[in-house]
Amino acid sequence: MRTAPEAPVTSTTLLSADSETRRALQLDALAAILPLERRDQLAKILTDDDVATLRHLAQEGLGENSLRALASDLAYLEAWALAATGLPLPWPAPEALALKFVAQHLWDPAQRENDPGHGMPDAIATALRQDGHLRVAGPHAPATVKRRLAHWATLHRWKGLLGPFAAPSLRTAVRLAVRASARPRRRKSQRAVTRSILDRLLATCGGERLSDTRDRALLLVAFGSGGRRRSEIARLRVEQISEEAPVPLDPDDPDSARLPCLAIALGRTKTAAADEGARVLIVGRPVEALRDWLERAHISKGAVFRAIDRWEGLSDRALTPQAVNLILKRRCAQAGLDPEAFSAHGLRSGYLTEAARNGVPLPAAMAQSQHRSVQQAASYYNDADRQLSKAARLAL
């Protein structure tokens, strides 16, 4: 039986391999920011100039979440350009390429049924899906396309280049395409982690393993501190935590039992700069769970929440935001809940939903959650009100 001959090793092949190795090593320096599990994939698709740009943005102090999203979108744009044109992403991008991007990502499913050429060609979609860059079927979410265009424009500015992103034709194309591909906006977590759900998750953390103690503290601190984002929990450090005087159990009764209290300095967040001095308090159970974790893990400085291996070995490195999400999903599975229905953002939406149910004024809840948008925060209050109102029960 004859076997197919191996592809010859050429100087071009070796040069490509050397470039990928060099980029992989350079991306190691960004491992605390970029998802490490995607390093090799990013090294294959990003160019040397792309990696240099990301390193420059990191040195300039671009926020971790912003840099992570920008790197992911840049990798997608590079992959799409290769699949659609056979060439790397050009700098500056021509207006025709930006229009092609919009046309292939925002389109009308009904029109596609009558016109197979409408939207993204099957060959391009297949190439992107095989390499793990494309996960959705049908048109992309308008917010995703707008974000990628915005990041594309940002990268042009950082490179000192003029792009086509302010062109009237592109703005019109985006506006019309959004109308054609309109679909309901989906929340980041299908279900909120309300108090009843949280209690079910905590019930799975009652064991003696070190990971049980960590996960209990992680869940309680994330929820009790206002529904912190997974990135904020992942990078939380001991140095951000300070002791506060015990507070009364009942705020209206100064003589009621006292509860332990800690303050968390948030530093840089998605909506706040590091020098704004934002901080939140945690009271009662979250404080006790956090103290128990730090004592058991012998953590006195550095990252609060860290990886634990199968032998209960504790890492010096902080959990990644992705790990925080996976911990919540694993606890959901153990609690008999559908992991696909929950994500770490459910802790954030769950906090505001629970605040609404308990009559906490919206400004007070926003001060704890650090929401800047009243509209976004109020949407959870409106949902809670609708669930409890008689308006939807008139047909009973």
N, C-alpha and C positions, 0 to 999 in steps of 0.2 A: 504493500500500500504506500503510495507516494504521499509525501507531506508537502504542503506549500512551502516554498523557500522563504526564509526569514528576510525581512526587509534589510537592505544593506545599510550599514552604519556609515553615514556620510559626515562631512565636516559641518553641514547645516544641522544635522540631527544632534551632533555633540554640542554645537553652539546653543541650540534651543534648550537642551538639557542643562547646560551650564547656566543659562539665563534664569531658568526656573529655579535651580538650586540657589542662585544668588538672591532672587526675589524672595524665596522661602526664608532664607536666613535674615533678610532685611525685615520681613514681616514678623519674625520672632521678636524684634524690638517693640512691636506694637501688640504683642500677645495679650497684654493686660487690657487692651481696648478692643481689638478685633477678635471675633470668635476663632479660637485656636483650632477647633475641629475643621474649619474651612480654610486653613492656611494653605494647604497644598492646592486646593481648587482655585483659590485666589491667585496663587503664584503662577498657575498655568494661564489664566485669562488676563490678568493685569500686566501691563507693560512696565518696563523699567521706569519710564516717566511717570506712570500712574503711582507706583510705589513711592517714588521720590516726592510726589505731590502729597500723598497721605502722610508721610513722615514730616513734611514741612508743616502741614496743618496741625498735626499732633504737637509739634514744637511751639506752634503759635498759640496753643491753648484752646483749640476747638474742643467743645464738650465731648465726652466719651460717646454719649448716645448719638450725637450729631455726626461724629466721625464714623461710627459704626454703620449708621444708615447711609452715609455718603459712600463709604467703601463698598457696601453691598450694592448700591445703585450703580456705582461706576462699573463694578464687575458685570452687572446685568447689561449695561449699555455696551460694554466691550463685547460680550457674548452675542448680543443681538446684532451688532454691527458686523461681526464675523459671519453670522448665519445669514444675514440679509444681503450683504455686499461682498463677502469673501475677503474683506480687508479690515484691519484694526480701525478703531474709532478715530476719525480725523480731527485734528485741531488746527484751526477752528472748524466747527461743524457747519456744512452748508445748509442753507434753509431747506432745501429739498429733502435732506436726510432727516431733519427734525419733523417735517411734515409727514414723511414716510413712517416715522416712529409713532406719531399720533394715529395715523390711519390704520396701523397694524395692531394697535392696542386698545383703541376706543372705536367700537363699531356696533352696528345694529344687528342683533342675532336674527331678527325677522328677515332683514335684507340678505343675510348670509344664506338663508334657506333657498332663496331664488337665484343668488349670485355667488357661486363658490369662490370667486376671486375677491369677494369683499372681505376685509379684515386681514388677519395674519395668514399668509400661505401655509398650507399643511407642512411643507418641507421645512420651513423655518421653525414652526412650532415643534415639530418632531425633534429637530436638532437641539433646540433649547431644552426640551423636556428630557431628552436622553442624558444631557450633561447636568441635570438637576437645577437648571436656572428657571424653568417655567413649571409652575405647580398648579396654575388655574386653568380651567377650561372656559372658553368664551372670552369676552372682553375683560380687560383689567378694570379694577376699581378706579374711578376718576381721580380719587385722592392719591392713589399710587402713581398714576401717570403724571399728575401735576407735581408731585414730590420729585420724581425722577427728572423731569424737565427743569425744576428749580435747582436741583443738585448739578445737573449738566451746565446750567448757566453759572452757578457758583464756581465750578471748576474752571470755566472760561475766564472768569474775573480773576481768580487766583493765579492763572497762567498769564494774565495781562493780555487776553485776547477778546475780541468782540465776537459775540455769538449772534445767532438769528432769533433769540428768544423774545425780543421786544418787537419783532416784525408783526405788523397788523395781520398778515395772512396767517401766521401761526396762532396768534391769539384768537382769531375768528375760527380757525379749524378746531382748536381745543373747545371753544364754547359750543360749537355745533355738534362736535363728537360727543361731548358730555351729555347733551340732550338725547342723542340717538342711543347711547348706551346706558342711560339712566337706570339705576337699580337701587333698592333700599340700602341704606348705610348699615353695616353690621358692626356691632360692638366688639371690642377686642376680646372680651370674654363673654361667651353666650349666656352664662349664668353668673350672678353675683355671689360672692362668698359672704353671705349674711351670718349673723350670730349663730343661728341654728346649724348652718353648714360648717362654720368654723368649729363648733363644739364636736361635730362628728369627725372632723379632721384631727382635732386634738386628742380624741379618744384613741386614735391609732398611734399616738406618740407616748403611750403610757409604759413602754418597756424600759429596760435598764440599759439598752445599748446607747452609746454616745450619740449616735445619729438621732435617736428618739429625743434626747435632751436638746440637741441642736434644732431639730425641726419644730419642736414645741416652742422654743424661744423665737425662732424665725417667724413662725405664723402669728404668734401673739404680738411681737414687736411690729411687724408689718401692718397688721390690722389696727392695733391700739394706737399707733403713732399717726393715724389718719389715712391708712391705706397707702403706704409708701410704694413707690414704683420699684420694680424688681432690680433695676440698676442701682437705686439708692440703698436697698437692702444689701445687695452684693458688695458694694464698696464701703459699707459702714465700718468705721474704725473705732477702737476703744477711745482714742483721743477725742472723738466727737461727743462722747457721753460724759455728763457731769451730774453729780449728786444735787438733789433739791430737797428742801425741807418736806417732811411728810405732809400730806394734804388730807382734809376731812373727807370721809366717805360721802357725806351729803353736803354739797356746796352751800346749801341754805341753812345748815346746822353746824356752826363752828365747833360744837362740843361732841360731834359724832366721832366714831372710831377713825383713827388715822391710818392712811395707806402710804406705802413707800412711793417715791416719785423720782424720776430721772428726766433730765433734759437731753435732747439730741440736737446738736448743731448740724443742720442739713448741708451746709456748704453749697457747692454748685449743684443745681437741679435742672430739670428740663425747662423750667420757667423762671429760674432765679440765678443770679450770678453769685460767685463764691463770697463776694464781699458784702452781700446784703444782710448777712447775719441772721437768716431765718432759722428758727428752732421750734421744736415741738416737744410736748411732754408726754411721757407714758406713766401710767399710774396703776398700782395694784398687781394683777396677775402678770402682765408683760414684764414688769420690773423683776418680780420674783423668778420668772422663767429665764430671763436674761442673766441674772446673777448666778443662778444655778448652772447655766451653760458655761459661763466664763470661769466659774470655779472648777467645774468638772474637767474642762478642757485646758485648765492652767493658762488661760489667755489673759495677759495683763497689758499688752500693747499690740498695735497692728490690726489686721483684719479681724472682725468679730465672727463672721460666719465663714467657715472654711470647709474644704472638702475632707471627707473621711473615707478611707479605703475599706475593703471587705474585712480586714484584720483589725479594724478600729484604730488604724493609724491616722493621725491628724496632720493635714498638710499645713505648710506655712502660708500658702497662697489663698487668697479670697475666692469664694464661689464666684462663678460667672453669672450674669443675669439669666442665661439660658438654664443654668443649674437650678436657680431659684424656681423657675417655671416648672422644671422637671420634678423637683421635690413636691411642689403643690399637686401636680398631676399624679404622682405616685401615691401620695396620701389620699387623694380622691379615690383611686382604684382600691386602696386598702379599706376605705370607708364604704365601699359598695356604690360609689357615685361614678358617673361617666366622665372619665378624664378629658374626653374631647369637648365636653361642655364647659370646661373651666380652664382658665389660665391665670397667671399671677396677677393680671390686671383685675381679676374678679375680687381681689382683696380691696382694691381701691374703690371700685363701684359698690362693693358690699358694705364698706364702711359708711359711705354716704347714704346708701339705702337704709341701713340700720339707724343712722342718725335721724333720718326723716321719720322713720317709724316710732322713734322714741321722743319725738318732739324737740330735738335739738335745733335751735335756730340756724338757718342756712349760713349766716356770717360766721358763727362760732364753728360750725363744721368745716367751712372753707379755711378758717384760720388754722385748723389742725391738719387738714388734707393739703393745704397750700395750693388749692386750685386758684388760678387767676381768672378763669372764665366763669362768670356767674351763670351764663347760659348752660355750659356743660354741667356744672355742679347741680343746677336746679333741675336738670332733666331727670336725675335720680330721685329727687324729691317728688317730681310730678308723677313718676312711675309708681312710687310708693303710695301717693295719694289716690291714684286711679285704682290700685289694687284694693284699697280699703273703702272706696266710695260706693254709693248705691247706684251710680249712673250706669254701670255695666251690668246691673242685676235686675233691671226693670222687666226682663222677659221671664224671670223665674216664676 
